[in-house]
Amino acid sequence: MFTVESIVFAWDNQVRLALRLMEDVSDEQMLFRPGGNMNHPAWIFGHLSLYHSALVGLISGKSFEDPKDDPVYGFALSKAPEDRSLYGTKAAILEKFSEGHEQVAQALLKATPDELSALPSLPRWRETKQTVGFMLPDLLLHHESTHIGQLSFWRRAAGLPKVEYPDRSPRTGMATA
């Protein structure tokens, strides 16, 4: 049976891989678009970070702004903006991503059965998803891993070498059975 802990384990592995993919990337490269038509890392991380507060709101049953409508990171955009001032430094981008990731993990680990069986608080999601618990794997695993895959592909298109997978150990104190 899948547990919240097993989802957090996968979530933790995703953040480690995402950060590993950026270790040798410079601030200047964060907005580089090989071929001129792919999402750059600054946008990908900002987009994923936008969903962290949405995920915490979703788990707690609180309302939040629909991420699709964000003027910089929303998916309704036709192209990621290239204005460097919108993104900040690589360090700031990755720090926000890491902090948001941990906030989501903590919200998951504290989630009650009632919170997970509630209807999603965002009207657009409530129309198509049965419960918060049903929706979470799609947002936590499918959505984020798709964008992390874009980062890996971006590295290759940018001429950067393959990276080794980071440690995949469960977080300290996590039940693994």
CNS distance restraints for C-alpha pairs under 8 A (distance, minus, plus):
assign (resid   2 and name CA) (resid   6 and name CA) 6.21 0.50 0.50
assign (resid   2 and name CA) (resid   7 and name CA) 7.54 0.50 0.50
assign (resid   3 and name CA) (resid   7 and name CA) 6.56 0.50 0.50
assign (resid   4 and name CA) (resid   8 and name CA) 6.20 0.50 0.50
assign (resid   4 and name CA) (resid 108 and name CA) 6.60 0.50 0.50
assign (resid   4 and name CA) (resid 109 and name CA) 6.54 0.50 0.50
assign (resid   5 and name CA) (resid   9 and name CA) 6.05 0.50 0.50
assign (resid   5 and name CA) (resid 109 and name CA) 7.02 0.50 0.50
assign (resid   5 and name CA) (resid 174 and name CA) 6.80 0.50 0.50
assign (resid   5 and name CA) (resid 175 and name CA) 6.78 0.50 0.50
assign (resid   5 and name CA) (resid 176 and name CA) 7.26 0.50 0.50
assign (resid   6 and name CA) (resid  10 and name CA) 6.45 0.50 0.50
assign (resid   6 and name CA) (resid 176 and name CA) 7.36 0.50 0.50
assign (resid   7 and name CA) (resid  11 and name CA) 6.08 0.50 0.50
assign (resid   7 and name CA) (resid 137 and name CA) 7.47 0.50 0.50
assign (resid   8 and name CA) (resid  12 and name CA) 5.94 0.50 0.50
assign (resid   8 and name CA) (resid 105 and name CA) 5.96 0.50 0.50
assign (resid   8 and name CA) (resid 108 and name CA) 7.41 0.50 0.50
assign (resid   8 and name CA) (resid 109 and name CA) 7.74 0.50 0.50
assign (resid   9 and name CA) (resid  13 and name CA) 6.35 0.50 0.50
assign (resid   9 and name CA) (resid 170 and name CA) 5.77 0.50 0.50
assign (resid   9 and name CA) (resid 171 and name CA) 7.29 0.50 0.50
assign (resid  10 and name CA) (resid  14 and name CA) 6.29 0.50 0.50
assign (resid  10 and name CA) (resid 141 and name CA) 7.49 0.50 0.50
assign (resid  11 and name CA) (resid  15 and name CA) 6.56 0.50 0.50
assign (resid  11 and name CA) (resid 105 and name CA) 7.52 0.50 0.50
assign (resid  11 and name CA) (resid 140 and name CA) 6.84 0.50 0.50
assign (resid  11 and name CA) (resid 141 and name CA) 6.97 0.50 0.50
assign (resid  12 and name CA) (resid  16 and name CA) 6.38 0.50 0.50
assign (resid  12 and name CA) (resid 170 and name CA) 7.87 0.50 0.50
assign (resid  12 and name CA) (resid 171 and name CA) 7.81 0.50 0.50
assign (resid  13 and name CA) (resid  17 and name CA) 6.24 0.50 0.50
assign (resid  13 and name CA) (resid 166 and name CA) 7.94 0.50 0.50
assign (resid  13 and name CA) (resid 167 and name CA) 7.91 0.50 0.50
assign (resid  13 and name CA) (resid 168 and name CA) 5.86 0.50 0.50
assign (resid  14 and name CA) (resid  18 and name CA) 6.07 0.50 0.50
assign (resid  14 and name CA) (resid 144 and name CA) 7.84 0.50 0.50
assign (resid  14 and name CA) (resid 145 and name CA) 6.93 0.50 0.50
assign (resid  14 and name CA) (resid 148 and name CA) 7.66 0.50 0.50
assign (resid  15 and name CA) (resid  19 and name CA) 6.12 0.50 0.50
assign (resid  15 and name CA) (resid  98 and name CA) 7.05 0.50 0.50
assign (resid  15 and name CA) (resid 101 and name CA) 7.18 0.50 0.50
assign (resid  16 and name CA) (resid  20 and name CA) 6.10 0.50 0.50
assign (resid  16 and name CA) (resid 166 and name CA) 6.25 0.50 0.50
assign (resid  16 and name CA) (resid 167 and name CA) 7.76 0.50 0.50
assign (resid  17 and name CA) (resid  21 and name CA) 6.13 0.50 0.50
assign (resid  17 and name CA) (resid 148 and name CA) 7.86 0.50 0.50
assign (resid  17 and name CA) (resid 165 and name CA) 6.45 0.50 0.50
assign (resid  17 and name CA) (resid 166 and name CA) 6.20 0.50 0.50
assign (resid  18 and name CA) (resid  22 and name CA) 6.80 0.50 0.50
assign (resid  18 and name CA) (resid 148 and name CA) 5.96 0.50 0.50
assign (resid  18 and name CA) (resid 151 and name CA) 7.56 0.50 0.50
assign (resid  19 and name CA) (resid  23 and name CA) 6.44 0.50 0.50
assign (resid  19 and name CA) (resid  94 and name CA) 7.31 0.50 0.50
assign (resid  20 and name CA) (resid 163 and name CA) 7.21 0.50 0.50
assign (resid  20 and name CA) (resid 165 and name CA) 7.66 0.50 0.50
assign (resid  20 and name CA) (resid 166 and name CA) 6.91 0.50 0.50
assign (resid  21 and name CA) (resid 151 and name CA) 7.07 0.50 0.50
assign (resid  21 and name CA) (resid 152 and name CA) 6.71 0.50 0.50
assign (resid  21 and name CA) (resid 155 and name CA) 7.68 0.50 0.50
assign (resid  21 and name CA) (resid 163 and name CA) 6.54 0.50 0.50
assign (resid  25 and name CA) (resid  29 and name CA) 6.08 0.50 0.50
assign (resid  25 and name CA) (resid  30 and name CA) 7.01 0.50 0.50
assign (resid  26 and name CA) (resid  30 and name CA) 6.59 0.50 0.50
assign (resid  26 and name CA) (resid  90 and name CA) 7.35 0.50 0.50
assign (resid  27 and name CA) (resid  31 and name CA) 7.99 0.50 0.50
assign (resid  27 and name CA) (resid  89 and name CA) 6.14 0.50 0.50
assign (resid  27 and name CA) (resid  90 and name CA) 5.21 0.50 0.50
assign (resid  28 and name CA) (resid  32 and name CA) 7.21 0.50 0.50
assign (resid  30 and name CA) (resid  40 and name CA) 6.27 0.50 0.50
assign (resid  30 and name CA) (resid  41 and name CA) 5.15 0.50 0.50
assign (resid  30 and name CA) (resid  42 and name CA) 5.21 0.50 0.50
assign (resid  30 and name CA) (resid  90 and name CA) 6.81 0.50 0.50
assign (resid  31 and name CA) (resid  40 and name CA) 5.14 0.50 0.50
assign (resid  31 and name CA) (resid  41 and name CA) 6.43 0.50 0.50
assign (resid  31 and name CA) (resid  42 and name CA) 5.95 0.50 0.50
assign (resid  31 and name CA) (resid  43 and name CA) 7.82 0.50 0.50
assign (resid  31 and name CA) (resid  82 and name CA) 6.68 0.50 0.50
assign (resid  31 and name CA) (resid  84 and name CA) 7.33 0.50 0.50
assign (resid  32 and name CA) (resid  40 and name CA) 5.87 0.50 0.50
assign (resid  32 and name CA) (resid  41 and name CA) 7.89 0.50 0.50
assign (resid  32 and name CA) (resid 158 and name CA) 7.95 0.50 0.50
assign (resid  33 and name CA) (resid  37 and name CA) 6.32 0.50 0.50
assign (resid  33 and name CA) (resid  38 and name CA) 5.65 0.50 0.50
assign (resid  33 and name CA) (resid  39 and name CA) 6.65 0.50 0.50
assign (resid  33 and name CA) (resid  40 and name CA) 5.53 0.50 0.50
assign (resid  33 and name CA) (resid 158 and name CA) 7.93 0.50 0.50
assign (resid  34 and name CA) (resid  38 and name CA) 6.80 0.50 0.50
assign (resid  34 and name CA) (resid 154 and name CA) 7.36 0.50 0.50
assign (resid  34 and name CA) (resid 157 and name CA) 5.90 0.50 0.50
assign (resid  34 and name CA) (resid 158 and name CA) 5.79 0.50 0.50
assign (resid  38 and name CA) (resid 154 and name CA) 7.75 0.50 0.50
assign (resid  39 and name CA) (resid  43 and name CA) 6.44 0.50 0.50
assign (resid  39 and name CA) (resid  44 and name CA) 6.54 0.50 0.50
assign (resid  39 and name CA) (resid  79 and name CA) 7.61 0.50 0.50
assign (resid  39 and name CA) (resid  80 and name CA) 6.19 0.50 0.50
assign (resid  39 and name CA) (resid 150 and name CA) 7.87 0.50 0.50
assign (resid  40 and name CA) (resid  44 and name CA) 6.35 0.50 0.50
assign (resid  40 and name CA) (resid  80 and name CA) 7.54 0.50 0.50
assign (resid  40 and name CA) (resid 154 and name CA) 7.51 0.50 0.50
assign (resid  41 and name CA) (resid  45 and name CA) 6.04 0.50 0.50
assign (resid  41 and name CA) (resid 151 and name CA) 6.48 0.50 0.50
assign (resid  41 and name CA) (resid 154 and name CA) 7.95 0.50 0.50
assign (resid  42 and name CA) (resid  46 and name CA) 6.11 0.50 0.50
assign (resid  42 and name CA) (resid  87 and name CA) 6.34 0.50 0.50
assign (resid  42 and name CA) (resid  90 and name CA) 7.48 0.50 0.50
assign (resid  42 and name CA) (resid  93 and name CA) 6.98 0.50 0.50
assign (resid  43 and name CA) (resid  47 and name CA) 5.87 0.50 0.50
assign (resid  43 and name CA) (resid  72 and name CA) 7.97 0.50 0.50
assign (resid  43 and name CA) (resid  73 and name CA) 6.44 0.50 0.50
assign (resid  43 and name CA) (resid  80 and name CA) 6.24 0.50 0.50
assign (resid  43 and name CA) (resid  81 and name CA) 7.82 0.50 0.50
assign (resid  43 and name CA) (resid  87 and name CA) 7.62 0.50 0.50
assign (resid  44 and name CA) (resid  48 and name CA) 6.19 0.50 0.50
assign (resid  44 and name CA) (resid  73 and name CA) 7.99 0.50 0.50
assign (resid  44 and name CA) (resid 147 and name CA) 6.56 0.50 0.50
assign (resid  44 and name CA) (resid 151 and name CA) 7.76 0.50 0.50
assign (resid  45 and name CA) (resid  49 and name CA) 5.96 0.50 0.50
assign (resid  45 and name CA) (resid  93 and name CA) 6.78 0.50 0.50
assign (resid  45 and name CA) (resid  94 and name CA) 7.28 0.50 0.50
assign (resid  45 and name CA) (resid  97 and name CA) 6.50 0.50 0.50
assign (resid  46 and name CA) (resid  50 and name CA) 6.10 0.50 0.50
assign (resid  46 and name CA) (resid  73 and name CA) 6.13 0.50 0.50
assign (resid  46 and name CA) (resid  87 and name CA) 7.57 0.50 0.50
assign (resid  46 and name CA) (resid  93 and name CA) 6.97 0.50 0.50
assign (resid  46 and name CA) (resid  97 and name CA) 7.50 0.50 0.50
assign (resid  47 and name CA) (resid  51 and name CA) 6.83 0.50 0.50
assign (resid  47 and name CA) (resid  73 and name CA) 4.67 0.50 0.50
assign (resid  47 and name CA) (resid  74 and name CA) 6.70 0.50 0.50
assign (resid  48 and name CA) (resid  52 and name CA) 6.84 0.50 0.50
assign (resid  48 and name CA) (resid  97 and name CA) 7.40 0.50 0.50
assign (resid  48 and name CA) (resid 144 and name CA) 6.69 0.50 0.50
assign (resid  48 and name CA) (resid 147 and name CA) 7.89 0.50 0.50
assign (resid  49 and name CA) (resid  53 and name CA) 7.50 0.50 0.50
assign (resid  49 and name CA) (resid  96 and name CA) 6.89 0.50 0.50
assign (resid  49 and name CA) (resid  97 and name CA) 5.19 0.50 0.50
assign (resid  49 and name CA) (resid 100 and name CA) 6.30 0.50 0.50
assign (resid  49 and name CA) (resid 101 and name CA) 7.74 0.50 0.50
assign (resid  50 and name CA) (resid  54 and name CA) 6.99 0.50 0.50
assign (resid  50 and name CA) (resid  67 and name CA) 6.45 0.50 0.50
assign (resid  50 and name CA) (resid  73 and name CA) 7.15 0.50 0.50
assign (resid  51 and name CA) (resid  55 and name CA) 5.94 0.50 0.50
assign (resid  51 and name CA) (resid  67 and name CA) 6.50 0.50 0.50
assign (resid  52 and name CA) (resid  56 and name CA) 6.31 0.50 0.50
assign (resid  52 and name CA) (resid 100 and name CA) 5.36 0.50 0.50
assign (resid  52 and name CA) (resid 101 and name CA) 6.47 0.50 0.50
assign (resid  52 and name CA) (resid 103 and name CA) 7.55 0.50 0.50
assign (resid  52 and name CA) (resid 104 and name CA) 6.18 0.50 0.50
assign (resid  53 and name CA) (resid  57 and name CA) 6.11 0.50 0.50
assign (resid  53 and name CA) (resid  64 and name CA) 7.81 0.50 0.50
assign (resid  53 and name CA) (resid 100 and name CA) 7.13 0.50 0.50
assign (resid  53 and name CA) (resid 104 and name CA) 7.80 0.50 0.50
assign (resid  54 and name CA) (resid  58 and name CA) 5.95 0.50 0.50
assign (resid  54 and name CA) (resid  64 and name CA) 6.09 0.50 0.50
assign (resid  54 and name CA) (resid  65 and name CA) 7.42 0.50 0.50
assign (resid  54 and name CA) (resid  66 and name CA) 7.69 0.50 0.50
assign (resid  54 and name CA) (resid  67 and name CA) 7.23 0.50 0.50
assign (resid  55 and name CA) (resid  59 and name CA) 6.11 0.50 0.50
assign (resid  55 and name CA) (resid 104 and name CA) 6.51 0.50 0.50
assign (resid  55 and name CA) (resid 136 and name CA) 7.97 0.50 0.50
assign (resid  56 and name CA) (resid  60 and name CA) 6.18 0.50 0.50
assign (resid  56 and name CA) (resid 103 and name CA) 7.22 0.50 0.50
assign (resid  56 and name CA) (resid 104 and name CA) 5.62 0.50 0.50
assign (resid  56 and name CA) (resid 107 and name CA) 6.12 0.50 0.50
assign (resid  57 and name CA) (resid  61 and name CA) 5.79 0.50 0.50
assign (resid  57 and name CA) (resid  62 and name CA) 4.78 0.50 0.50
assign (resid  57 and name CA) (resid  63 and name CA) 6.13 0.50 0.50
assign (resid  57 and name CA) (resid  64 and name CA) 6.21 0.50 0.50
assign (resid  57 and name CA) (resid 121 and name CA) 7.82 0.50 0.50
assign (resid  58 and name CA) (resid  62 and name CA) 6.32 0.50 0.50
assign (resid  58 and name CA) (resid  63 and name CA) 7.41 0.50 0.50
assign (resid  58 and name CA) (resid 120 and name CA) 6.09 0.50 0.50
assign (resid  58 and name CA) (resid 121 and name CA) 5.98 0.50 0.50
assign (resid  58 and name CA) (resid 122 and name CA) 7.51 0.50 0.50
assign (resid  58 and name CA) (resid 132 and name CA) 6.79 0.50 0.50
assign (resid  59 and name CA) (resid 107 and name CA) 6.83 0.50 0.50
assign (resid  59 and name CA) (resid 108 and name CA) 7.14 0.50 0.50
assign (resid  59 and name CA) (resid 111 and name CA) 6.75 0.50 0.50
assign (resid  59 and name CA) (resid 115 and name CA) 6.11 0.50 0.50
assign (resid  59 and name CA) (resid 116 and name CA) 6.70 0.50 0.50
assign (resid  59 and name CA) (resid 132 and name CA) 6.68 0.50 0.50
assign (resid  60 and name CA) (resid 107 and name CA) 7.68 0.50 0.50
assign (resid  60 and name CA) (resid 111 and name CA) 7.52 0.50 0.50
assign (resid  60 and name CA) (resid 115 and name CA) 6.33 0.50 0.50
assign (resid  61 and name CA) (resid 115 and name CA) 6.74 0.50 0.50
assign (resid  61 and name CA) (resid 118 and name CA) 7.58 0.50 0.50
assign (resid  61 and name CA) (resid 120 and name CA) 7.03 0.50 0.50
assign (resid  61 and name CA) (resid 121 and name CA) 5.63 0.50 0.50
assign (resid  62 and name CA) (resid 121 and name CA) 6.36 0.50 0.50
assign (resid  63 and name CA) (resid 121 and name CA) 5.70 0.50 0.50
assign (resid  63 and name CA) (resid 122 and name CA) 6.54 0.50 0.50
assign (resid  64 and name CA) (resid 121 and name CA) 7.98 0.50 0.50
assign (resid  64 and name CA) (resid 122 and name CA) 7.15 0.50 0.50
assign (resid  65 and name CA) (resid  69 and name CA) 7.92 0.50 0.50
assign (resid  66 and name CA) (resid  70 and name CA) 7.48 0.50 0.50
assign (resid  66 and name CA) (resid 122 and name CA) 7.09 0.50 0.50
assign (resid  67 and name CA) (resid  73 and name CA) 7.70 0.50 0.50
assign (resid  67 and name CA) (resid  74 and name CA) 5.61 0.50 0.50
assign (resid  67 and name CA) (resid  75 and name CA) 7.74 0.50 0.50
assign (resid  68 and name CA) (resid  73 and name CA) 7.72 0.50 0.50
assign (resid  68 and name CA) (resid  74 and name CA) 4.18 0.50 0.50
assign (resid  68 and name CA) (resid  75 and name CA) 5.04 0.50 0.50
assign (resid  68 and name CA) (resid  76 and name CA) 5.67 0.50 0.50
assign (resid  69 and name CA) (resid  74 and name CA) 5.13 0.50 0.50
assign (resid  69 and name CA) (resid  75 and name CA) 7.35 0.50 0.50
assign (resid  69 and name CA) (resid  76 and name CA) 6.41 0.50 0.50
assign (resid  70 and name CA) (resid  74 and name CA) 4.34 0.50 0.50
assign (resid  70 and name CA) (resid  75 and name CA) 7.93 0.50 0.50
assign (resid  71 and name CA) (resid  77 and name CA) 7.56 0.50 0.50
assign (resid  72 and name CA) (resid  77 and name CA) 7.71 0.50 0.50
assign (resid  72 and name CA) (resid  80 and name CA) 7.15 0.50 0.50
assign (resid  72 and name CA) (resid  81 and name CA) 6.71 0.50 0.50
assign (resid  72 and name CA) (resid  86 and name CA) 7.68 0.50 0.50
assign (resid  73 and name CA) (resid  77 and name CA) 7.65 0.50 0.50
assign (resid  73 and name CA) (resid  80 and name CA) 7.35 0.50 0.50
assign (resid  83 and name CA) (resid  87 and name CA) 7.76 0.50 0.50
assign (resid  84 and name CA) (resid  88 and name CA) 6.91 0.50 0.50
assign (resid  87 and name CA) (resid  93 and name CA) 7.09 0.50 0.50
assign (resid  88 and name CA) (resid  92 and name CA) 6.25 0.50 0.50
assign (resid  88 and name CA) (resid  93 and name CA) 6.56 0.50 0.50
assign (resid  89 and name CA) (resid  93 and name CA) 6.16 0.50 0.50
assign (resid  90 and name CA) (resid  94 and name CA) 6.11 0.50 0.50
assign (resid  91 and name CA) (resid  95 and name CA) 5.99 0.50 0.50
assign (resid  92 and name CA) (resid  96 and name CA) 6.13 0.50 0.50
assign (resid  93 and name CA) (resid  97 and name CA) 6.28 0.50 0.50
assign (resid  94 and name CA) (resid  98 and name CA) 6.03 0.50 0.50
assign (resid  95 and name CA) (resid  99 and name CA) 6.04 0.50 0.50
assign (resid  96 and name CA) (resid 100 and name CA) 6.01 0.50 0.50
assign (resid  97 and name CA) (resid 101 and name CA) 6.03 0.50 0.50
assign (resid  98 and name CA) (resid 102 and name CA) 6.34 0.50 0.50
assign (resid  99 and name CA) (resid 103 and name CA) 6.30 0.50 0.50
assign (resid 100 and name CA) (resid 104 and name CA) 6.29 0.50 0.50
assign (resid 101 and name CA) (resid 105 and name CA) 6.33 0.50 0.50
assign (resid 102 and name CA) (resid 106 and name CA) 6.12 0.50 0.50
assign (resid 103 and name CA) (resid 107 and name CA) 6.16 0.50 0.50
assign (resid 104 and name CA) (resid 108 and name CA) 6.14 0.50 0.50
assign (resid 105 and name CA) (resid 109 and name CA) 6.17 0.50 0.50
assign (resid 106 and name CA) (resid 110 and name CA) 6.19 0.50 0.50
assign (resid 107 and name CA) (resid 111 and name CA) 5.92 0.50 0.50
assign (resid 111 and name CA) (resid 115 and name CA) 6.19 0.50 0.50
assign (resid 111 and name CA) (resid 116 and name CA) 6.84 0.50 0.50
assign (resid 112 and name CA) (resid 116 and name CA) 6.40 0.50 0.50
assign (resid 113 and name CA) (resid 117 and name CA) 6.10 0.50 0.50
assign (resid 114 and name CA) (resid 118 and name CA) 6.11 0.50 0.50
assign (resid 115 and name CA) (resid 132 and name CA) 7.21 0.50 0.50
assign (resid 116 and name CA) (resid 131 and name CA) 6.68 0.50 0.50
assign (resid 116 and name CA) (resid 132 and name CA) 5.01 0.50 0.50
assign (resid 116 and name CA) (resid 133 and name CA) 4.47 0.50 0.50
assign (resid 116 and name CA) (resid 134 and name CA) 7.98 0.50 0.50
assign (resid 117 and name CA) (resid 131 and name CA) 5.22 0.50 0.50
assign (resid 117 and name CA) (resid 132 and name CA) 5.99 0.50 0.50
assign (resid 117 and name CA) (resid 133 and name CA) 5.97 0.50 0.50
assign (resid 118 and name CA) (resid 131 and name CA) 5.35 0.50 0.50
assign (resid 118 and name CA) (resid 132 and name CA) 5.83 0.50 0.50
assign (resid 118 and name CA) (resid 133 and name CA) 7.93 0.50 0.50
assign (resid 119 and name CA) (resid 126 and name CA) 6.06 0.50 0.50
assign (resid 119 and name CA) (resid 129 and name CA) 7.70 0.50 0.50
assign (resid 119 and name CA) (resid 130 and name CA) 6.41 0.50 0.50
assign (resid 119 and name CA) (resid 131 and name CA) 4.65 0.50 0.50
assign (resid 119 and name CA) (resid 132 and name CA) 5.87 0.50 0.50
assign (resid 120 and name CA) (resid 125 and name CA) 6.13 0.50 0.50
assign (resid 120 and name CA) (resid 126 and name CA) 4.97 0.50 0.50
assign (resid 120 and name CA) (resid 129 and name CA) 7.25 0.50 0.50
assign (resid 120 and name CA) (resid 130 and name CA) 7.83 0.50 0.50
assign (resid 120 and name CA) (resid 131 and name CA) 6.00 0.50 0.50
assign (resid 120 and name CA) (resid 132 and name CA) 5.17 0.50 0.50
assign (resid 121 and name CA) (resid 125 and name CA) 7.62 0.50 0.50
assign (resid 121 and name CA) (resid 126 and name CA) 6.68 0.50 0.50
assign (resid 122 and name CA) (resid 126 and name CA) 6.06 0.50 0.50
assign (resid 123 and name CA) (resid 127 and name CA) 6.39 0.50 0.50
assign (resid 124 and name CA) (resid 128 and name CA) 7.38 0.50 0.50
assign (resid 125 and name CA) (resid 129 and name CA) 5.78 0.50 0.50
assign (resid 126 and name CA) (resid 130 and name CA) 7.11 0.50 0.50
assign (resid 126 and name CA) (resid 131 and name CA) 7.85 0.50 0.50
assign (resid 129 and name CA) (resid 134 and name CA) 6.92 0.50 0.50
assign (resid 129 and name CA) (resid 135 and name CA) 6.11 0.50 0.50
assign (resid 130 and name CA) (resid 134 and name CA) 6.36 0.50 0.50
assign (resid 130 and name CA) (resid 135 and name CA) 7.51 0.50 0.50
assign (resid 131 and name CA) (resid 135 and name CA) 6.36 0.50 0.50
assign (resid 132 and name CA) (resid 136 and name CA) 6.08 0.50 0.50
assign (resid 133 and name CA) (resid 137 and name CA) 7.61 0.50 0.50
assign (resid 135 and name CA) (resid 139 and name CA) 6.65 0.50 0.50
assign (resid 136 and name CA) (resid 140 and name CA) 5.73 0.50 0.50
assign (resid 137 and name CA) (resid 141 and name CA) 5.33 0.50 0.50
assign (resid 137 and name CA) (resid 142 and name CA) 6.90 0.50 0.50
assign (resid 138 and name CA) (resid 142 and name CA) 4.90 0.50 0.50
assign (resid 138 and name CA) (resid 143 and name CA) 6.17 0.50 0.50
assign (resid 139 and name CA) (resid 143 and name CA) 4.97 0.50 0.50
assign (resid 139 and name CA) (resid 144 and name CA) 6.76 0.50 0.50
assign (resid 140 and name CA) (resid 144 and name CA) 5.99 0.50 0.50
assign (resid 141 and name CA) (resid 145 and name CA) 5.68 0.50 0.50
assign (resid 142 and name CA) (resid 146 and name CA) 5.99 0.50 0.50
assign (resid 143 and name CA) (resid 147 and name CA) 6.68 0.50 0.50
assign (resid 144 and name CA) (resid 148 and name CA) 6.21 0.50 0.50
assign (resid 145 and name CA) (resid 149 and name CA) 6.02 0.50 0.50
assign (resid 146 and name CA) (resid 150 and name CA) 6.48 0.50 0.50
assign (resid 147 and name CA) (resid 151 and name CA) 6.45 0.50 0.50
assign (resid 148 and name CA) (resid 152 and name CA) 6.43 0.50 0.50
assign (resid 149 and name CA) (resid 153 and name CA) 6.19 0.50 0.50
assign (resid 150 and name CA) (resid 154 and name CA) 5.86 0.50 0.50
assign (resid 151 and name CA) (resid 155 and name CA) 6.22 0.50 0.50
assign (resid 152 and name CA) (resid 156 and name CA) 6.68 0.50 0.50
assign (resid 153 and name CA) (resid 157 and name CA) 6.27 0.50 0.50
assign (resid 154 and name CA) (resid 158 and name CA) 5.98 0.50 0.50
assign (resid 155 and name CA) (resid 159 and name CA) 6.32 0.50 0.50
assign (resid 155 and name CA) (resid 160 and name CA) 5.09 0.50 0.50
assign (resid 155 and name CA) (resid 161 and name CA) 7.13 0.50 0.50
assign (resid 155 and name CA) (resid 162 and name CA) 7.70 0.50 0.50
assign (resid 156 and name CA) (resid 160 and name CA) 5.50 0.50 0.50
assign (resid 156 and name CA) (resid 161 and name CA) 6.74 0.50 0.50
assign (resid 156 and name CA) (resid 162 and name CA) 7.36 0.50 0.50
assign (resid 170 and name CA) (resid 174 and name CA) 6.45 0.50 0.50
assign (resid 170 and name CA) (resid 176 and name CA) 7.66 0.50 0.50
